[in-house]
Amino acid sequence: MGIGRVAAAIAVVIGGAAGVASCGDGDIPSSGVRPEDPTFLAVYLVETDASATEASVHIEVVSPIDDAIVGVTVDPEVAAGAELRGAGVDATAASHIERIELPAGSATVLTDDGDHVSLVGLAEPLRRNDLVDLDLTFEHAGDRRLRVVVRDARALSEA
């Protein structure tokens, strides 16, 4: 992991249902940590151009228990919706899935070449340093709000 990625993706532990966190510049949990709470090692979006209608949220998460992400929502002013997606049968198209498994104690990396979270129907392009609130629902850990920072694609590729 390069220095740039480490700076862009500071580990954050999410607190109770009202907790908000971001990786990099942002808020910290507003309540206590529970044993089942996941730890987010990296969470970010990448800038999009004016023609983009979708964006994948890059997430690296460790759950202390066997858990699953079973739902996701985003502010409709940012995107028409958010979906859990998995790699398509032919590895070129992602398809909607009902859940993303998180094995206990293992880092799970969610990117657009496998299971991931996708924002669909972007209202406008995502710009560097924008903040997007994303609500994830975990099967056991409950609801968590993430404040996701939009990163510059060029800076990430150099990290």
Secondary structure as GFF3:
##gff-version 3
##sequence-region A 1 159
A	DSSP	alpha_helix	3	8	.	.	.	ID=ss1
A	DSSP	beta_strand	12	13	.	.	.	ID=ss2
A	DSSP	beta_strand	20	22	.	.	.	ID=ss3
A	DSSP	beta_strand	39	46	.	.	.	ID=ss4
A	DSSP	beta_strand	54	62	.	.	.	ID=ss5
A	DSSP	beta_strand	67	74	.	.	.	ID=ss6
A	DSSP	beta_strand	79	86	.	.	.	ID=ss7
A	DSSP	beta_strand	95	96	.	.	.	ID=ss8
A	DSSP	beta_strand	100	102	.	.	.	ID=ss9
A	DSSP	beta_strand	107	110	.	.	.	ID=ss10
A	DSSP	beta_strand	116	122	.	.	.	ID=ss11
A	DSSP	beta_strand	131	138	.	.	.	ID=ss12
A	DSSP	beta_strand	142	151	.	.	.	ID=ss13
A	DSSP	alpha_helix	153	158	.	.	.	ID=ss14
###
